């Protein structure tokens, strides 16, 4: 969080991949999805071998009284906006800088669990035990996310991504009840306020059909879905994904073969080649290079 909070450091970390891989066609700002709970009053620290850990957890609805449900985005998150502006300036506008936020459900999961966990059992119980309080927390996060994304757009990020990495933790019907309406609202409201903003959503490991009629321009696909099924569920959207990140541990010929197969299965219209989730700290630097070379070789 120290690096996230210092725009000059966040910009430098964002730029490092571009220096190593100069054919990259975009950058995503270096940050952490948990800056929003921090802005709401939940102090967070990185614990070695554990990960992000909050000073307290939202164990019961009464713990929401400890939160600031309406923080001022400029005051509490302005350092992210500065980092985007600095990065855009330093890259001389050669490639776009992408902004992002965690989705309400994913953020709620970490807040209820108190930090990084292997499963989100307590957060899932909340949806059934405290449905109205869950909605109140989710909607508060939704409104903060809108302000946060608008601020990132104004700072120079033309594409804004909402990552819902915990989408697959709940049944599709529950996700559609508690999460989809807020996600659709985020895209609609950001575009209402900033009509030229491009919006992307990543409902990891979930059914994506609910977003085909949304205001999102792009829908991200995890490696657990086939390109054919993704196209069937979202025929009207640009799709992004979905190479298994573990492929990047393979030799270059394997990486290139897998990447080319993926791109050919998605097709070359309304498609952004990417991984099906984030990179891992132990990935060899040669892996992304082979992936990008494979995709670049397919460009018309």
Secondary structure, 3 states (H helix, E strand, C coil): CCCCCCHHHHHHHHHHHHHHCCCCCEEECCCCCCHHHHHCCCCEEEECCCEEEECCCCCCHHHHHHCCCCCCHHHHHHHHHHHHHHHHHHCCCCCEEEEEEECHHHHHHHHHHCECCCCCHHHHHHHHHCHHHHHHHHHHHHHHHHHHHHHHHHHCCCEEEEEECCHHHCCHHHHHHHHHHHHHHHHHHHHHHCCCCEEEEEECCCCCHHHCCCCCCEEECCCCCCHHHHHHHCCCCEEEEEECHHHHHCCHHHHHHHHHHHHHHHCCCCEEEEECCCCCCCCCHHHHHHHHHHHHHHCC
